[in-house]
């Protein structure tokens, strides 16, 4: 599968409308314009046109997901304080309570970083 640049995706939608919504003609124009043997598939053209109708753009939108917190000294100090307050709590529970990706633990005089996925 090939990744297309934003300009290539724009041209695909443009060729689609120039050829009276004919996918085959849009593929031919794409091959000729970019001097390529490979053109976007039929399903790719359908997705691009649908995205253009919904968003008004062919660019990809950022996907939803958890926001990553930044590791700054204030956050580290705050997390260390909350870990020391909850000395008997498991590490997994601390991660859920603090909603952090990186927790700095001090266990038996050893400092280590935990990375949660």
Secondary structure, 3 states (H helix, E strand, C coil): CCCCCHHHHHHHHHHHHHCCCCHHHHHHHHHHHHCCCCCCCHHHHHHHHHHHHHHCCCCCCCCCCCCCCCCCHHHHHHHHHHHHHCCCCCHHHHHHHHCCCEEEEEECCEEEEEECC
